Amino acid sequence: MSNTAPGRHFLQIPGPTNVPDRVLRAIDMPTIDHRGPTFKALGERVLSGIRAIFQTEQPVVIYPASGTGAWEAALVNTLSPGDLVLMYESGHFASLWKKLAEKLGLKTEFIAGDWRRAADPDAIAERLQADGEKRIKAVCVVHNETSTGCVAPIGAVRAAIDRVGHPALLMVDTISSLGSIDYRHDEWGVDVTVGGSQKGLMLPPGLSFNAISQKALAASEGATLPRSYWDWQEMLGPNAKGFFPYTPSTNLLYGLDVAIEMLLGQGLDRVFARHARHGEATRRAVGAWGLEVLCLDPGQYSGSLTAVVMPEGHDADRFRQVVLDHYDMSLGAGLGRLSGTVFRIGHLGDFNDLMLMGTLAGVEMGLARAGVPHRPEGVRAAMDFLSER
Ligand SMILES: *Cc1c(COP(=O)(O)O)cnc(C)c1O
């Protein structure tokens, strides 16, 4: 649809997400001197406030980059050429992170997964147990696998690593769970947490994060992969005074300041509960339509998105096109090996009950219009759930 279309576009992909008007207005301000006193106050506020979102007291570095940059930063700051990294094949994003690691000159090993379940702590423990020589230097796990809608139990992964007494660093991608699904960098003993701005944080794309443990910081001193732009040490010095070593994304930081205030003002517990509830309502709709949720383990269902399996013989991308053409709504595509067979409903970020009902109505009308076999009862099922007392 052209940009003269009436009403609001529904951006229901699992990131980038809808940006609240308050954040848009905050960004729409003159750029200031990033070495001046006004910036210093902003820098100090966001660098401190973002720690609450990661549930950490440790440093969080903010890069003017998409999430992929923060993936790279986590690896180049802590590892050396040829180091072995254990990763879990939870889906498309785990696969991309693995490819990135290989391009950097790391050795990688995948624990094979079926793209319908999240990382399995027992399988990780078993592999680490077999690593008598401690060749594995890091374990990398995606918390909320955005391609499948399955959430990994990070606390249990930590416990599994501790159980076998393995010294590997634990690195976690929370790009699509930060600010939407409970995540505890300190309590779960994560060494590097990777985050991004454009999903649960309700910002445009362009900022990404590394939350860093003391153990990761110590590892960075001996790590020899080449790094310059991503170097934590270059960041942490100026960050201590609210500044950055190079020009930060000043206007996105205005937005981050407001987004942090909104999330903490709502209360993180409430934010997580809202997302979980919208996930449940969405799954009830999917079930009532007679369609299948991709994630096979109910204990791993995601509060930020739901991936839906298309019935045999129906193309998910054609269906998404029908929804876009007729209802001006963007749904997420199936990624990688799920291309064409899955579509994804994003229900994260700046979102409420009526926006979800609009979204589900758009899906249900789209199913009818595209001739996809279904029962037209999903909207009703979600509505019943959301109006339960
Ligand atoms: C979106 C996403 C990424 C990629 O981030 P970019 O900002 O596109 O670089 C990586 N991992 C997960 C889990 C994501 O959801």
The ligand as an ORCA input file, in Angstrom:
! r2SCAN-3c Opt
* xyz 0 1
  C      16.548     -9.482     15.158
  C      17.474    -10.488     15.715
  C      18.837    -10.497     15.404
  C      19.445     -9.605     14.342
  O      19.575     -8.316     14.732
  P      19.833     -7.154     13.667
  O      19.461     -5.946     14.461
  O      18.959     -7.412     12.491
  O      21.277     -7.179     13.323
  C      19.639    -11.421     16.022
  N      19.142    -12.299     16.908
  C      17.838    -12.345     17.213
  C      17.342    -13.360     18.192
  C      16.959    -11.440     16.626
  O      15.651    -11.489     16.914
*
